[in-house]
Amino acid sequence: MKPDDVAMVSEDADRAVVLRDFSRSLPMALMRAREATMRFFRPALRAHGLSEQQWRVLRALAARGPIEAMALARTTFLLPPSLSRILRDLGARKLIERRADSADLRRSLIVISPAGHALMATQAPASEAGYAEIARRFGPERLARLQAELDALEASLLEAPDWSGGKAEAED
């Protein structure tokens, strides 16, 4: 780390902790980039009465087809209680349907409804316009490289074993 990237965090004067500066935190940089990116999508989502999370669920259902709720939660990175609320709201708007799995009637699958497909078709041009504007501002080649690098980062971190970063507790 460069000196400008370091912040001192201390609980007391005797114990100074060196920590990466908050502005150089990778999770925070990714959050800032996400927020900057979403500025190009939120207005159209709001115009159609959709939250970001609802759109994420509809996109996943359109791409993946029928899926169980827990698999949908993992796919969309939503906590199950949040997904339950989102599914209830999308169901009330008739944008999704629940169906019994023909292979196992004990299982319930979530599917996008015809009304959900119609809403996606209405929203898609605005979404693609957002992507086009981001590509115009950032550059299509840079955007493609960024997406490839983010995919590579995710893959390399997911193949690593669980890591806590802390030291093992001392044994007695």
GUVEX-561282 format. One line per 10 residues: number of its first residue (from 1); for each residue x, y, z of N, C-alpha, C. Coordinates in Angstrom, 3 decimals, padded with zeros to 6 digits. Layout:
N
NUM = X,Y,Z,X,Y,Z,X,Y,Z  ...
***
This chain:
172
1 = 000.840,-001.185,000.000,000.000,000.000,000.000,000.877,001.238,000.000  000.407,002.220,-000.752,001.097,003.501,-000.749,000.693,004.263,000.514  001.544,005.185,000.978,001.211,005.934,002.195,-000.139,006.640,002.120  -000.515,007.128,000.935,-001.801,007.822,000.808,-002.997,006.894,000.933  -002.756,005.587,000.809,-003.825,004.607,000.871,-004.042,004.065,002.274  -003.302,004.582,003.251,-003.335,004.036,004.600,-004.020,005.013,005.547  -004.824,004.466,006.422,-005.447,005.254,007.479,-005.119,004.579,008.801  -004.965,005.357,009.817,-004.712,004.812,011.143,-006.038,004.765,011.894  -006.325,003.610,012.402,-007.515,003.423,013.207,-007.019,002.947,014.557  -007.433,003.612,015.607,-006.944,003.167,016.905,-008.061,003.188,017.923
11 = -008.002,002.185,018.759,-008.936,002.091,019.853,-008.431,002.949,021.006  -007.136,002.948,021.187,-006.497,003.794,022.185,-005.088,004.118,021.680  -004.402,004.958,022.379,-003.081,005.415,021.933,-002.051,004.300,021.890  -002.233,003.253,022.680,-001.248,002.172,022.736,-001.395,001.159,021.600  -002.565,001.147,020.967,-002.785,000.149,019.920,-003.265,000.826,018.642  -002.339,001.166,017.765,-002.698,001.745,016.475,-002.850,000.616,015.466  -003.876,000.677,014.679,-004.140,-000.330,013.662,-004.012,000.334,012.298  -003.208,-000.257,011.450,-003.071,000.258,010.093,-004.133,-000.409,009.240  -004.896,000.394,008.560,-005.990,-000.108,007.744,-006.033,000.696,006.454  -006.320,000.029,005.376,-006.463,000.694,004.088,-007.438,001.866,004.235
21 = -007.135,002.995,003.599,-008.019,004.149,003.656,-009.402,003.751,003.146  -010.439,004.248,003.763,-011.816,003.902,003.424,-012.087,004.117,001.937  -011.568,005.181,001.368,-011.808,005.481,-000.045,-011.127,004.477,-000.975  -010.165,003.709,-000.469,-009.448,002.705,-001.276,-009.937,001.284,-000.986  -010.991,001.167,-000.222,-011.572,-000.136,000.086,-012.224,-000.694,-001.179  -011.846,-001.907,-001.574,-012.415,-002.526,-002.775,-013.937,-002.668,-002.668  -014.479,-003.169,-001.562,-015.945,-003.245,-001.490,-016.613,-001.881,-001.658  -016.012,-000.832,-001.087,-016.612,000.500,-001.231,-016.470,001.010,-002.663  -015.336,000.745,-003.315,-015.163,001.165,-004.708,-016.204,000.468,-005.592  -016.454,-000.809,-005.334,-017.465,-001.523,-006.101,-018.860,-000.968,-005.827
31 = -019.134,-000.596,-004.589,-020.432,000.011,-004.258,-020.594,001.372,-004.939  -019.530,002.192,-004.930,-019.613,003.491,-005.603,-019.859,003.311,-007.098  -019.169,002.360,-007.703,-019.361,002.095,-009.133,-020.781,001.594,-009.395  -021.292,000.771,-008.510,-022.668,000.279,-008.659,-023.655,001.431,-008.594  -023.471,002.303,-007.617,-024.387,003.436,-007.480,-024.311,004.360,-008.696  -023.106,004.620,-009.191,-022.952,005.455,-010.384,-023.621,004.789,-011.586  -023.477,003.482,-011.705,-024.077,002.735,-012.806,-025.601,002.755,-012.731  -026.139,002.543,-011.551,-027.590,002.445,-011.399,-028.312,003.755,-011.715  -027.591,004.865,-011.715,-028.212,006.145,-012.094,-028.790,006.082,-013.508  -028.259,005.185,-014.346,-028.715,005.069,-015.722,-029.888,004.102,-015.870
41 = -030.258,003.438,-014.792,-031.338,002.460,-014.858,-032.511,002.789,-013.934  -032.254,003.428,-012.798,-033.312,003.664,-011.808,-034.497,004.454,-012.338  -034.292,005.548,-013.084,-035.471,006.310,-013.526,-036.465,005.474,-014.332  -035.982,004.649,-015.247,-036.891,003.821,-016.047,-037.564,002.757,-015.186  -036.825,002.202,-014.238,-037.433,001.221,-013.338,-038.557,001.875,-012.535  -038.278,003.057,-012.005,-039.311,003.769,-011.227,-040.525,004.089,-012.091  -040.281,004.455,-013.351,-041.391,004.779,-014.257,-042.312,003.579,-014.463  -041.778,002.381,-014.310,-042.577,001.172,-014.443,-042.962,000.591,-013.085  -042.704,001.340,-012.020,-043.094,000.900,-010.680,-042.301,-000.286,-010.171  -041.041,-000.391,-010.611,-040.201,-001.509,-010.200,-039.050,-001.052,-009.330
51 = -038.732,-001.839,-008.329,-037.511,-001.621,-007.569,-036.373,-002.339,-008.299  -035.160,-002.009,-007.937,-033.998,-002.685,-008.525,-034.071,-004.188,-008.264  -034.455,-004.554,-007.065,-034.514,-005.962,-006.698,-035.607,-006.694,-007.470  -036.753,-006.040,-007.677,-037.821,-006.658,-008.461,-037.368,-006.893,-009.902  -036.672,-005.908,-010.480,-036.161,-006.048,-011.840,-035.150,-007.195,-011.906  -034.301,-007.274,-010.886,-033.303,-008.347,-010.834,-033.992,-009.716,-010.840  -035.076,-009.849,-010.096,-035.816,-011.112,-010.048,-036.441,-011.404,-011.409  -037.074,-010.412,-012.014,-037.685,-010.620,-013.328,-036.641,-010.997,-014.372  -035.496,-010.312,-014.348,-034.421,-010.625,-015.296,-033.934,-012.065,-015.100  -033.758,-012.470,-013.855,-033.297,-013.835,-013.572,-034.317,-014.857,-014.034
61 = -035.588,-014.603,-013.781,-036.624,-015.542,-014.206,-036.701,-015.632,-015.721  -036.562,-014.501,-016.401,-036.598,-014.507,-017.859,-035.402,-015.268,-018.427  -034.260,-015.143,-017.784,-033.041,-015.787,-018.272,-032.970,-017.262,-017.886  -033.418,-017.594,-016.691,-033.230,-018.957,-016.167,-034.437,-019.854,-016.349  -035.608,-019.271,-016.495,-036.807,-020.097,-016.570,-037.277,-020.474,-015.180  -038.172,-021.476,-015.083,-038.714,-021.879,-013.777,-037.594,-022.238,-012.813  -037.741,-021.758,-011.568,-036.684,-021.955,-010.581,-037.304,-021.960,-009.181  -036.714,-022.747,-008.298,-037.157,-022.758,-006.899,-036.749,-021.455,-006.213  -037.468,-021.088,-005.178,-037.231,-019.824,-004.484,-035.810,-019.724,-003.920  -035.314,-020.804,-003.303,-033.962,-020.728,-002.719,-032.901,-020.559,-003.792
71 = -033.056,-021.230,-004.921,-032.110,-021.064,-006.031,-032.221,-019.654,-006.602  -033.425,-019.116,-006.643,-033.618,-017.745,-007.118,-032.956,-016.749,-006.171  -033.051,-016.991,-004.874,-032.389,-016.120,-003.890,-030.877,-016.111,-004.116  -030.304,-017.289,-004.333,-028.857,-017.365,-004.589,-028.498,-016.667,-005.908  -029.289,-016.880,-006.926,-029.021,-016.305,-008.245,-029.073,-014.780,-008.211  -029.999,-014.228,-007.450,-030.207,-012.776,-007.419,-029.499,-012.084,-006.245  -028.808,-012.856,-005.419,-028.118,-012.314,-004.244,-029.074,-011.549,-003.336  -030.241,-012.151,-003.131,-031.229,-011.585,-002.223,-031.405,-012.532,-001.047  -031.576,-011.965,000.135,-031.860,-012.780,001.310,-033.265,-013.367,001.163  -033.463,-014.611,001.597,-034.783,-015.241,001.447,-035.959,-014.405,001.981
81 = -035.863,-013.747,003.151,-037.003,-012.936,003.585,-037.306,-011.775,002.622  -036.256,-011.156,002.081,-036.465,-010.079,001.106,-037.085,-010.627,-000.167  -036.577,-011.768,-000.620,-037.129,-012.371,-001.829,-038.597,-012.729,-001.626  -038.956,-013.229,-000.457,-040.367,-013.578,-000.189,-041.263,-012.364,-000.367  -040.845,-011.227,000.159,-041.630,-009.995,000.023,-041.714,-009.578,-001.441  -040.586,-009.661,-002.153,-040.555,-009.275,-003.567,-041.467,-010.195,-004.379  -041.402,-011.493,-004.110,-042.255,-012.438,-004.834,-043.727,-012.171,-004.551  -044.045,-011.845,-003.302,-045.434,-011.515,-002.950,-045.904,-010.303,-003.758  -045.048,-009.255,-003.819,-045.418,-008.036,-004.554,-045.527,-008.285,-006.055  -044.580,-009.041,-006.625,-044.636,-009.350,-008.056,-045.823,-010.247,-008.371
91 = -046.148,-011.149,-007.458,-047.322,-012.004,-007.640,-048.606,-011.203,-007.609  -048.692,-010.241,-006.698,-049.882,-009.390,-006.609,-050.074,-008.581,-007.896  -048.979,-008.248,-008.553,-049.048,-007.508,-009.828,-049.191,-008.460,-011.015  -049.281,-009.761,-010.745,-049.424,-010.795,-011.778,-048.237,-010.832,-012.743  -047.033,-010.492,-012.233,-045.821,-010.503,-013.050,-045.082,-011.832,-012.953  -045.412,-012.598,-011.919,-044.842,-013.934,-011.749,-045.962,-014.889,-011.378  -045.652,-016.180,-011.490,-046.589,-017.218,-011.080,-045.820,-018.292,-010.339  -046.523,-018.993,-009.472,-045.966,-020.172,-008.803,-046.626,-021.393,-009.426  -045.787,-022.372,-009.706,-046.296,-023.606,-010.296,-045.688,-024.793,-009.564  -046.452,-025.864,-009.526,-045.913,-027.109,-008.974,-044.934,-027.682,-009.984
101 = -043.863,-028.247,-009.472,-042.866,-028.905,-010.319,-043.460,-030.234,-010.781  -043.560,-030.428,-012.081,-044.174,-031.661,-012.602,-043.374,-032.905,-012.219  -042.068,-032.741,-012.002,-041.233,-033.877,-011.608,-041.365,-034.203,-010.121  -041.734,-033.211,-009.321,-041.865,-033.409,-007.880,-042.919,-032.427,-007.378  -044.121,-032.885,-007.213,-045.247,-032.009,-006.868,-045.107,-031.344,-005.505  -044.142,-031.794,-004.698,-043.913,-031.135,-003.405,-043.173,-029.813,-003.582  -042.497,-029.674,-004.723,-041.698,-028.468,-004.989,-042.523,-027.420,-005.737  -042.254,-026.167,-005.426,-042.906,-025.048,-006.098,-041.856,-024.300,-006.909  -042.206,-023.959,-008.129,-041.305,-023.211,-008.999,-041.881,-021.828,-009.260  -040.998,-020.874,-009.395,-041.383,-019.505,-009.719,-041.125,-019.316,-011.216
111 = -042.083,-018.740,-011.924,-041.925,-018.450,-013.356,-042.398,-017.033,-013.624  -041.825,-016.429,-014.652,-042.293,-015.115,-015.075,-043.588,-015.314,-015.873  -044.554,-014.460,-015.654,-045.857,-014.593,-016.309,-045.841,-013.864,-017.656  -046.868,-014.046,-018.461,-046.958,-013.266,-019.695,-046.947,-011.758,-019.428  -047.600,-011.327,-018.356,-047.572,-009.899,-018.013,-046.161,-009.461,-017.632  -045.411,-010.338,-016.964,-044.019,-010.037,-016.629,-043.165,-009.912,-017.871  -043.377,-010.820,-018.828,-042.652,-010.727,-020.109,-042.999,-009.430,-020.830  -044.278,-009.053,-020.793,-044.696,-007.810,-021.455,-044.043,-006.594,-020.799  -043.979,-006.600,-019.472,-043.321,-005.488,-018.774,-041.841,-005.438,-019.123  -041.204,-006.592,-019.192,-039.786,-006.620,-019.562,-039.586,-006.083,-020.971
121 = -040.477,-006.423,-021.887,-040.364,-005.926,-023.256,-040.519,-004.407,-023.288  -041.350,-003.877,-022.413,-041.536,-002.430,-022.330,-040.313,-001.754,-021.717  -039.718,-002.391,-020.728,-038.575,-001.830,-020.005,-037.259,-002.013,-020.756  -037.153,-003.048,-021.572,-035.889,-003.404,-022.227,-035.250,-002.255,-023.013  -035.992,-001.473,-023.801,-035.328,-000.387,-024.534,-034.656,000.633,-023.610  -035.286,000.953,-022.496,-034.674,001.896,-021.548,-033.431,001.288,-020.920  -033.486,000.006,-020.623,-032.326,-000.671,-020.048,-031.170,-000.660,-021.046  -031.451,-000.998,-022.285,-030.404,-001.005,-023.309,-029.876,000.402,-023.569  -030.743,001.403,-023.467,-030.287,002.791,-023.615,-029.327,003.158,-022.487  -029.600,002.674,-021.281,-028.690,002.901,-020.160,-027.333,002.286,-020.426
131 = -027.325,001.046,-020.929,-026.059,000.395,-021.277,-025.323,001.165,-022.368  -026.064,001.643,-023.358,-025.441,002.387,-024.458,-024.797,003.674,-023.943  -025.468,004.352,-023.016,-024.905,005.600,-022.479,-023.669,005.325,-021.629  -023.709,004.272,-020.869,-022.527,003.898,-020.080,-021.370,003.578,-021.025  -021.634,002.814,-022.064,-020.590,002.476,-023.038,-020.077,003.737,-023.741  -020.962,004.670,-024.045,-020.538,005.913,-024.688,-019.602,006.711,-023.781  -019.946,006.779,-022.501,-019.149,007.560,-021.556,-017.840,006.880,-021.180  -017.886,005.579,-020.989,-016.723,004.841,-020.499,-015.905,004.245,-021.640  -016.571,004.005,-022.745,-015.942,003.370,-023.897,-016.340,001.913,-023.966  -016.798,001.458,-025.143,-017.257,000.065,-025.235,-016.155,-000.955,-024.967
141 = -014.938,-000.656,-025.407,-013.835,-001.600,-025.165,-013.487,-001.655,-023.690  -013.433,-000.485,-023.056,-013.135,-000.454,-021.620,-014.227,-001.161,-020.834  -015.484,-000.958,-021.237,-016.596,-001.613,-020.548,-016.493,-003.126,-020.698  -016.174,-003.607,-021.891,-016.003,-005.052,-022.102,-014.854,-005.582,-021.254  -013.756,-004.823,-021.178,-012.619,-005.259,-020.341,-013.009,-005.261,-018.865  -013.725,-004.232,-018.444,-014.164,-004.168,-017.048,-015.038,-005.371,-016.715  -015.992,-005.690,-017.568,-016.851,-006.837,-017.302,-016.044,-008.127,-017.262  -015.082,-008.259,-018.158,-014.226,-009.450,-018.150,-013.387,-009.503,-016.877  -012.856,-008.379,-016.449,-012.052,-008.342,-015.218,-012.904,-008.646,-013.989  -014.113,-008.125,-013.943,-014.996,-008.428,-012.815,-015.352,-009.913,-012.792
151 = -015.592,-010.506,-013.972,-015.849,-011.944,-014.046,-014.636,-012.716,-013.534  -013.440,-012.286,-013.934,-012.208,-012.963,-013.510,-011.993,-012.808,-012.011  -012.267,-011.615,-011.484,-012.139,-011.400,-010.041,-013.080,-012.329,-009.286  -014.326,-012.376,-009.707,-015.298,-013.245,-009.048,-014.850,-014.702,-009.100  -014.444,-015.156,-010.270,-014.026,-016.555,-010.421,-012.830,-016.874,-009.542  -011.847,-015.975,-009.514,-010.653,-016.266,-008.721,-010.950,-016.262,-007.226  -011.867,-015.424,-006.793,-012.201,-015.385,-005.365,-013.114,-016.535,-004.972  -013.970,-016.960,-005.865,-014.858,-018.082,-005.545,-014.129,-019.414,-005.515  -013.030,-019.533,-006.248,-012.304,-020.803,-006.231,-011.354,-020.910,-005.045  -011.178,-019.825,-004.319,-010.326,-019.850,-003.126,-011.103,-020.482,-001.973
161 = -010.402,-021.171,-001.069,-011.100,-021.717,000.108,-011.595,-020.569,000.984  -012.558,-020.886,001.835,-013.041,-019.868,002.772,-011.857,-019.299,003.529  -011.896,-017.993,003.697,-010.761,-017.312,004.300,-011.291,-016.240,005.231  -010.832,-016.274,006.469,-011.314,-015.295,007.439,-010.378,-014.112,007.575  -009.119,-014.293,007.212,-008.168,-013.190,007.353,-007.655,-013.017,008.762  -008.306,-013.639,009.710,-007.864,-013.532,011.095,-006.932,-014.672,011.448  -006.357,-014.549,012.586,-005.464,-015.620,013.062,-006.287,-016.645,013.811  -005.824,-017.871,013.749,-006.500,-018.931,014.490,-006.400,-018.648,015.972  -007.429,-019.043,016.659,-007.406,-018.854,018.117,-006.329,-019.752,018.716  -005.696,-019.239,019.724,-004.632,-020.017,020.401,-005.249,-021.209,021.109
171 = -004.550,-022.304,021.027,-005.014,-023.501,021.730,-004.469,-023.459,023.154  -005.219,-024.022,024.059,-004.788,-024.083,025.474,-003.695,-025.091,025.673
***
